[in-house]
Amino acid sequence: MLYTIYPIEFILAEGEGQEPLPVTLDIGGRQVLASPQAGPGGLVTFRLERLLSTNPYDYLLPQYQPGHTL
């Protein structure tokens, strides 16, 4: 039994309109989470979601900022 305030149609939806799951990529020796997107001409581009690094200086680099297109 599922107790929720949302309508059952919302809970059991087939997943229409859901964004693809982020993938882990190795960019410049650093791991990032990026979401695939449809780019111009049918090419697949990636939008940076998260940087996975223990080096605090990596977070200051503009190419690793969230939202950057790879």
ChimeraX attribute file (.defattr): number of C-alpha atoms within 10 A of each C-alpha:
attribute: neighborCount
match mode: 1-to-1
recipient: residues
	/A:1	3
	/A:2	6
	/A:3	5
	/A:4	8
	/A:5	6
	/A:6	8
	/A:7	8
	/A:8	10
	/A:9	8
	/A:10	9
	/A:11	11
	/A:12	8
	/A:13	8
	/A:14	9
	/A:15	9
	/A:16	6
	/A:17	6
	/A:18	7
	/A:19	10
	/A:20	10
	/A:21	9
	/A:22	16
	/A:23	13
	/A:24	15
	/A:25	16
	/A:26	10
	/A:27	12
	/A:28	8
	/A:29	7
	/A:30	14
	/A:31	15
	/A:32	21
	/A:33	19
	/A:34	24
	/A:35	20
	/A:36	18
	/A:37	15
	/A:38	10
	/A:39	10
	/A:40	8
	/A:41	6
	/A:42	8
	/A:43	8
	/A:44	11
	/A:45	15
	/A:46	19
	/A:47	16
	/A:48	23
	/A:49	19
	/A:50	18
	/A:51	19
	/A:52	16
	/A:53	12
	/A:54	9
	/A:55	9
	/A:56	8
	/A:57	8
	/A:58	15
	/A:59	16
	/A:60	10
	/A:61	9
	/A:62	9
	/A:63	14
	/A:64	22
	/A:65	15
	/A:66	16
	/A:67	14
	/A:68	13
	/A:69	16
	/A:70	14
